[in-house]
Amino acid sequence: MKWMLLVLIFGTIPVKTGLLFDSIEDCLKAEETMRNEYTRVYNDWHAWAEAHPKDADYPDSQKFMWRRDGMETTATCIPHAQRDVSPD
């Protein structure tokens, strides 16, 4: 069985990634990598925003960036059965 990474934007909007993995462990590692990258991007922006509050409109923009950079985005791994497609 294959496993597909399914991203949940803002925790509720499902997006099929089309990324298939041979094991659930590999799929879960990809999900963790995704969350870590979102966190890294947010932290980079946050450091810049604190150093440039007028350019970033900080702190008013902080909640927007929290959402935009995926801090409220999660993912899950779902079973994926590949279908055999026969040419007609």
N, C-alpha and C positions, 0 to 999 in steps of 0.2 A: 504494500500500500504506500502511496505517496501522501505527502502532507503539503498543504498550501498555506502560505502566510496570508492572513486576512487582516487588514489594517482597519481599525475603528477610529475614524476621525472624530475628535471631541468625545470619544468613548461611545458614540452611538451610530455613526454613519459608516456602514461597511464598504470597504473598497477591496475588490479582489486584486491582488498584486500579480497573479500569474506565476509567482515564484514557487516552484515545487521542490520538495526535499525528500530524500529517501527515508529519513527517519525523523521522528518527532523531536529528537534531541537537536538535530541540525536546524530544524525549523525554529525551535525555541531559542537557539543561539542567535539566529538571524534577527528574531524579535528583540532580543536583548541588545544586539548591535545597533538596531534602529533606534531604540530608546536612548542608548548612550550617545549616539550621534546627535539626536535632538537636544539632549542635555548639553553637550559640548557647544553646539551652535548657540543655544540660548545663553549660556554662560559667557561666550565671547561677545555676544551682543550686549549683555548686561554690563560687562566691564566697560565696553565702549560707551554705552549710554550714561553710565555714572561719570565717566570722564568728560563727556560732551552733553550735559543736560539740556542745553538750549537746542542743539541740533537734533537730539533724540526726543525732545518734548518729554523728558523723563521727569518725574515718575509716572505721568499720565499714560504713557505708552506701555508701561510694564505689563499690565494685564493683557493688552492686545498682543504683545509679543509672546507672552506665556502661551496663549492659544495658538498663535500663528506658527511658532516653532515646534509645535507638537507636544508640548508638555502635558496636554490633556488628550493626546493621541496614544492609543495603545494598539496592541495587535494580539492575535491569537492564531493558533494553528488548527486547521480543520482537515479531516480526512478528505482525500481526493482520489477518486477512482478514475483512471484513464479509460476512455471509451475507445473501442476499436471502430474506426471509420472505414467502411468499405466503399470503394469507388463504384459509382453507378454508371 
